[in-house]
Amino acid sequence: MKQRVGWVVLFLLIISIGQTCRGERILAADTYLDKLEGMWIGQIMGNYAGRPYEGSTARGGLSVTVDWNFVSTTEPWSGDDDTCFEYMYLDALKGNVDPDNQAIRQTWESHVPLNSFFIANRQARYQMAKGLTPPETGGIHHNAHWYAIDAQITSESVGAATPGLRQRAADLTGRFGAVTNDGYAVHAAQFYGAMYASAVFESDVETVVAKALEVVPTTSRSYQIIQDVRDIYNTDKTDGQLDWRAAQQTIYDKYRGADSQGRYYNWIESTVNLGMTTLALLYGQGDYRQTVEIGVLAGFDCDCNPATAGGVVGLMRGFSGLPTDLTAAATNNYRAETLANIERNSTISQIALDWREVGEAQILAAGGRIEGEGAGRTYYLPDDDTVAAPQEKPDPQGPKGLVGEVLALGGEVTVSASIDNHQGSNDRNHLEGIIDGITDVTYNGHRPYWTNDGINDQPSGGDFYQLNFDREVLFTSLIFHEGDYVWNNINGNLDNEIGLGGYFCDLTVEVGRDGVFTEVSGLAFSEALDRLKFYQQIGLTFDPVSGDAIRIRGTAGGTSQFTTIVELEAFGVVPEPATGAMLALAAFGALRRRRSPR
């Protein structure tokens, strides 16, 4: 009997040692619940603190005062796009730890009325009504506001349901974020989700920001602005002078003002608000009240930014660690305005309990375990919190096709257009940008060139974009990388109204020789022009023809009659020191290849 007891003790000791070697992270269920309640209170009070000033901007920050009495005593707190979607996603995650795009669409169609909410959220719902499923609903080709803030303000709490699991947070928030947005705007949502996941275990905001940044591609505009804020903060900290207003000026100038290269959209864009939220967190240094006030005063979407930042601090500190003068007066009632077919009235305490239930399912799905009951209930999470390298999209080193070939030979290629601007400091007016090789703007934030001159009168024959070569070449095809659709009513249904412009109504190709242009023959499109498909990439093939210039030309659409373009690529043959016979031979060969049966 003693020998059997000895073996049992040894067995339990081996199990204990094995668990210790696994390096599990331990989280008490009651502690987690306190943190979740702190997150929701932190988000909602941050949201209310900035609501009176939403959309206000100023270099160096606003000069207003947060009314904390209004913030903490409103009864009940009503949700808007900051918390309603997260309340809805709570419902979506119950019983489904890994909802796919179809399940997310069903959640939206069940609970989000067609004309509710705004900006990218509204456009995504319109796209669902047309039959699209995420991520197409938020993609650059279908959502006119793919660049906006929506993704990053509607999914942060999902990160709190994956405590200490940054990759899982990034995957889930990326999927929810792609409902409404694309590219760097989704990266911002993943950064927020990873911050929330990290904040459950961390007590230092610098660590939270640094760890969350690991889920963001280094080639993303979102990575750039986060790192810029970190660099400014670290310099200030080293110098012993934490001046958030001076930091805000620097970020304002680079991303909104004179140094922004025209890449700023409006106060509801993703990038500048991501910067202001990061600034509030770092300069707030974990103090709830200070963090929220900086988030409000930094401006732009200044109810969303302090909501996100307040939620991070609420997770770190827990409800028990928030300012007692605020929490003592705070209401505990919440109403999810605007949503349909869902119980909209709840309490913060109940929402926290529901999120804990969702979080427990995520912990188990990640390979963790749960032991104990009641006050002793404890979570054991895998110690491994590694993050897979995010997918990068580095900018190309130069243009492809004939432009790249001629430049590589030491030749010269110039560009011209119906509206001919050459301002390198502003993408919209930097015509040389259409031969820089950049065809994808979802990561880098570049804006398309446009022919918008404010006159609303296009030239005879329509808008054109033209490539001019210093020698005669053989042209066989083009790829037209269209730009953006420029809306008129920011929340309008684009199916039912005409925007300001940005697109061609019709299109042809002309080849020039010595200044005389002739329309090509045999022109074929890889896909039809579509006013409601943005950033189209249209291949244009035609019978081979030689010349020293080529252009696309057509009727500009929209009430202001202008077009937009990202890149114009030409393909064909650059002959050796040219003779007419050699060009004719190359053209004949290209024509035979094009028309040969397959």
N, C-alpha and C positions, 0 to 999 in steps of 0.2 A: 504493500500500500504506500509506504514512504517513497519507494522507488518510483511508483506511478505519479505521485504528487510532484516529485522532483522533476520528472520529464515534462509535466504540464507547465511548471514554473519556467523551465528552460525554454519551452516552446513559446510561451507568452513573451519572454524576454527577447527571443529572436525576432518575433513580430514587431515588438516595440523598437528594437534597434533598426529593423528594416524600414519602419515608418520614419524614424529619425533620419536615416540616410537619404530617404526620398526628399527630405527638406520641405515638407508640406508647409504651406502658409495657413495659419489658423485665424478664423474670424468667428466671433461669438454672434449668434443669431440676434440677440438683443442689441448688440452694438451696431450691427448692420441695419436693423430697423431704425435705430436712432439716427443713423447717417442718412437713410432714405427720407425720413421725415424732415431732416435738416435740409436735404437737397430740394424738396418740394417747397418748403417754406422759403428757402433761400432764393429759388427761382421766381416764385410768385411775388415776393416783396421786391426783388430786383426789377421785375417787370413793371410793377405799379410805381416804383420810384421814378422810372423814366417815361411813363406814358404821357404826362403833360408836355413833354419836350420832343416827342418822336419826330425825327426828320430834321431837327435843328442842327446846323453845322457852323463851326467857327474855327479859324486857325488859332491854335492855342487853347481851344476848349470853350465851353459855354460859361456864362456868369449867371447861374441860377442856383436856387437852394432846394434841396430835396425835402419834401414835406413828409417826414417820417410818421407823423401822426396819421395822415391820410393813408400812408402805405400799410400801417399795421392794424388799422381799425376798420377798414372797408368790410362790409358784411353783405353778402358773401363775396369772396374773391371770384371774379369771372375770368375764365380762360379765353385767350385769343390764340393766334397762331403760335405763340411761344409755348403753350402747354396743352392746348386741345389735341394736337396731333399725338403728343406723347401719351396723353390719356387714352387716345384711340389705339395707339400701338401697344399699350398695356393689355388691352382687350385682345389684340391680334396675337400677342405672344403667349397668352394663356393656353396651355395645351399644345403649343406649336413652337418648339425651341428654335426652329430654323425655317421660317416661312419663305416660300419661294415667291417669285415675281407675280405669279397668278394669284396666290393667296393675298398678297399685299394689294393687288388691284381690287380683289373682291372686298377687302376691308374698306378701301376708299369708296367704292361704288355703293357700299351699304351705308356708310356713315357721313360722307362728305357731299352735301348738296351741290348741284352743278354750278351755281352762281355765288357760292360762298367763298370766303377767304380771298386772297389777292395774289398778284404777281405770278411767280412760277407755280405756286400751288393751284391757282385758278386755271392757268394754262394747262397744267397736267390733267386736271379734271376734264377740261374740254377735250383733250386728246383721248382720254379713256372713252368719252362719249362717241368718239369717232372710231373706236375699236382697237386703239393701241394699248399695249401693255408695257409696264416698266421693264427696262430702262428707257425705252423709246419715248415715253411720256415726258421725260426730263431731258432728253438728249438734245444736242445742239441743232439737229436737223428738224426738230418738231416743236421745241419749247423756246419761244422768243426770249424768255428770261432765264435761260439755262445758267447764266452767270450770277444769279441773284442770291440772296441770303437764305432763302427758304429752307434748304436742306440742313443747314447748320443750326437752325433754331427749332427744328421740329423733331429732332432725334437724339438729343444729348442724353436724355434719361435712359435710353437703351444701353448706353455705356455703363450706367450704374447697375444695370441688371446683369452685367458680366464683370463682377468685381475682380480687379487684379488681372483681367484677361484681355489685354490690349488688342491682340489679333482678332479675337472673337468680337470685341466691340467694334473694331474697324470694319470687319466683314459685314456685321449686321447694320451698322449705321451707313455703310456704303450702299447697301441694298435699299434701305429706306430712303437715303438721300437721293439715289438715282431716280426715284419716282418723279422728282421735280427739277433736278439739276444735272450738270455734267462737269467733267474735268475738275479744275481746281476748286470749284464750289463744292463738289462732293468730297474732295480732299479736306476741305475745312470742316465738313460734318464728321469725317473720320477722326480728325484731330480732336474735335470736341468730345466725341464718343470715347476716345482713348484717354482723354483727360479725366472724364468721369470715372472710367474703369480704374485708373491709377489713383484717383483721389480717395477711394475707399480705404486704401492701405497707406497712403502717404500723408505727411503732415506739413510738407513744405511745397509752396506753389512753384518754386523754381524747378524742383524735381518733377512735379506733375507736368509742367510745360515741356521740359526736356524729354521725358519719357514718351509723351504723346506725339512729339514731333517725329519720332522714329517711324510712325505709320504713314508719314506724308512723303511722296516722291520729292527728291531734291530738285528735280526739274520743274516743279509746280510753282506757280505764282503764290500759292498759299504758303509753301515752305519759305519762299523769299521774304514775305512780309513778317512772318513769325520770327524768322531769324534776324531780320532787321530790328525788330522791337527788342529781342533778346540782346543784341549787340549794344544798342543804345543803353538799355538798362544795366548791363554789366559794366559799361564804361562809367555810368553815373554812380553805380555802387562802389566801384574802385575809387572814384574821386570823392566819395562821401557826400554826394549831393543828388538826392533822388528828386528830380524836378519833372513830374509827369507832364506838365504843360509844355515844357520845352521839347520833351520827347514827342508829344502829340504834334507840335509844329513840324518837326522833322518828318514824321510819317505823313502828315497832311500834305506837305510840299511834294513828297516823292510819289504819293499815290492818289492825290486829289488835285494838287496845284501845278505850279510851273514845271515841275520835273516829272510829271506823270506820263508824258508821251501820248496824251490823249486816251489813255487806257481806263480812265475812270468813267463809269457809267452814270451812276446816280447814288443817292444816299441809301438805297436798299441793295446795293451790290454786295457780293460776298467779301471781296478782298479788304476794303477799307474797314469794314466792320469786324472782320477777323483780327485785323491789327489793333483796333481799339479795345477789343475784348482781351487780347493778350496783354496789352498795355495795362488795363485795369487790374488784371490778375497779378502781374509782376510788381507794379508800383503799389498795389494794395497790400502786398506782403502778407496775405492770409487774414487780414482784418476784414471782417464782413462789411461793416458800415463804410469803411474807407474804399474797399473794392467796388462796392455798388455805386458810391458817389462818383468815383473816377469814371466808371462805366457810363454813367449818365452824362457827366460833364464833358467827356471826350467827344460826345456828339454823334451824329449820323443816326443809325437806327438805335437810338439811345433808350429804348425800353427792352429791346432784344438783347443787347450786349450786356447790360447789368444783370439780366435774367440768367444768361449763361454763366457769367462770372460768379454771380451769387450762388448758383447751384453748385459750382465747384467747391466754393468755400463751405457751403452747407454740408456737402458730403465729407469734407475733411474734418470739420469741427463737430458735425452732428447737431441735431436739434438742441441738445443739452449744452453745446458750446457756442451757440449763437447769442447775441446780446439779449440779456434777460428783459431789458426794458421794451424791446420789440416783441419778443415771443410771448411775454406776459399779456400784452395788449392784443396780440394777433388773433384773428378769427381762425377757426379750424374748418370752415365750410368752403367748399369749392363747387363751381358750376361750369361745366364745359359748354360754353356757348357755341351755337352754330351747328354742332354735330347733330346727326339724325339717327334714329333707330338705336339708341344707346341710352343707358341710364346716365343722365348728365349731372345729377346732384350727388355729391359725395363729401367726405371729409378728408382732410390731409392725412389723418391717422389711418383711415381705411385705405387710401391710395398707397401709403407706405407699406401697409400689410400686403396689399395686392402685388406691389413691386417686389417685395421680399419673396413671395411665392414664385413669381416669374424668375427672380434671381436664383432661387434654389434649383429650379429646373435647369438653368444655364450652368450652374456649378456642376451638377451631376453629368450633364452632357459633355462638359469639358474634362471629365475624368476625376472630378472631386468626389467627396463623400460627406455625408451628414450623420452626426451621432448625437445622441441625447435627446431629451425632451424638456419642455418648459424653459426655465432660466438657464439650464445647462446645455441647451441645444447649441451645437458647434459645427462649423463648416471647416473642412480640411481641403484646401485647394492645392493642385499641383504647383510645385515651386517654379516650374518652367513657364516663364512669361515672355519667351522670345517672340520677336516680330519678324515675319517674312519680309524680305526686301520688297518694297513697293515697286510697281511697274513704272519705269521711267520712260519719258518721251523727250530725249534731248533734241534741241533744234538742229537741223541739218547744217553742214558747214558751208553750203552754197547751193545754187540752183541746179536742177537736173536738165536733161535734154540739150537742145541746141544752144541755149544761153550758156549753160555750164561748159559745153565743149568749146565754144568760141572764146570764152573768157580764159579757159585753160590754155588755149593756143596764143594767148596774149592779145586777143582781139578786143573789140569794144561792142557792147550792146547797150542801147539806150531805150527809154520808154517814153511814150507820150499818150495822151488821153484827151477826150473831149473837154474835160476840165483838168487842166495841167498844173498840178501843184507839186512842189518838190521841197517840202518842209520836213526835214529829218527829225524834228522834235515832236511831231504829232503824226501818229499812224494814219489817221484819217486823211491827212494831206501829204503823205509821204509816198509818192508814186513809185519810187525805186523799191518799195517794199513788195511789189508784185513780182519781182524777180530775185528775191532773197532766198528762195528755196523753202520757206516756211509755208506749209499747206495745212497745218493743224494748229488751231489757236486755243484748244481746250486746256492746255497746260500752261502756256506761256503768257496768256492774256493779251496778245497782240490784237489790235482792232483792224478791220478791213479798211482799205482805201475806199473813198466815195467821191462821187461827182456832184455832191450836194453843194450848190453855190448860192442857195437861197433865192434864186431868181425864178425857179419853176418853169424854165424854158430850155429844153434840150436843143442841141444843134441840129441843123438839117441833116437827115439821114440817121439820127439817133446817137446815143452814147457809143463811144468806142474806147478800147484799150489796145495799144499798139507796141510791138517789139521791133526795134530798128537795129539791123546788123551792119557791121562795117564791110561786109562782103556778101556775095550771093551764095545762098544755101538752098538746099532742096527741102521743102516742107511736105510732110506726110500726115501730120495730125497735131492736135492741140488738146490740152486739158485745161478747162476753165474751172478754177476753184472760186465759186461764188462766195460772196460775203453774207452779211446779215440783212434780215428784213427789219426795217426801221418803223416801229409802230407809231400810231397816232394817239390812240387811247391805250394807256399802259395796261389796263385790265380788260380791254375789249376782246371779244371773240373774233379772231382774225378771219374766220370763215365768213363772217357777216359784214365786214367792213374793210375798207381800203386803207392801208397805212401810208406813211409819208413817202416811202420808196425803198430802194435797195435791190431791185430785181429787174431783169429784162422780161418784156412781154414777148419778144421774138428775138432771133439771133441768127447772124450769118457770119461767114469768115471771108476776109478779103486779103489778097496777097499783093504787095507792092513791088514795083521795080522802077527805080529812078523817079519816085514820087507819084507814079501812076498806079492806082489800085484797081484790081479786077476781082470780082467774086469768084470763089472756087466752084468747081463742079463736083458732083457726087457726094455732097455733104450729108453726113449721117451723125445722129446723136446717140450717145450711149444710154441716155435717159432724157425724157422730155423736160423742158422747163416747167417748174412748178412753183407758183407764187407762195405756196404754203409749205414748201420744203426748203429750209434755210441751209446755207453753206453747202449747196449742191456741188458735186464734183462731176462735171460733164465732159466725157470724151468726145471730141469732134474729129471725125476722120473724113478725108476727101481725096480726090484724085491728086497724086503728087504734082507739085508745081514749084518751080524755082523762083526766087526773088530775094530782095534784101530787106523786106519788111513784111510783117503779118499782123492782122488785127481782127478782133471780134467786134461786131457792131450790131446794134439793135435798138428797139424802142424802149426807153426807160419807163418803168412803172411807178405807180404811187401818185398821190396828190401833188408831191413836189418834184416828180419826174427826175429821179436820179437812180444810179445803180451802185453796187458795192462789189469789191473783188478782193480776194486774199492773194491769189497767185495766178499767173498765166504761163503755162508751160508749153513750149513748142518742141516738136520732135521731127526728125528727118535725117538728112545727111549733110555733113560739112565736108565738101570735096577738098582734095589736095589742091595746091595752087591751080585755080579754076580755069577750065576752058568750057566753052559752050557745049562741046561734044561730050565731055565727061559728065556734065550736069544732065544732059539729055539721056545718056546711058543709065545713069543712076535713077532718073525718073522712070524710065522704061522698066527697069528691074523692080522698082518699088511697086509700080502699077501691076506687074505680072504677079508679084507675091500677094498683093491685096485681092486680086480677082481670081486666083487659082482656087479650084474646088478643094474642099477639105473632107 
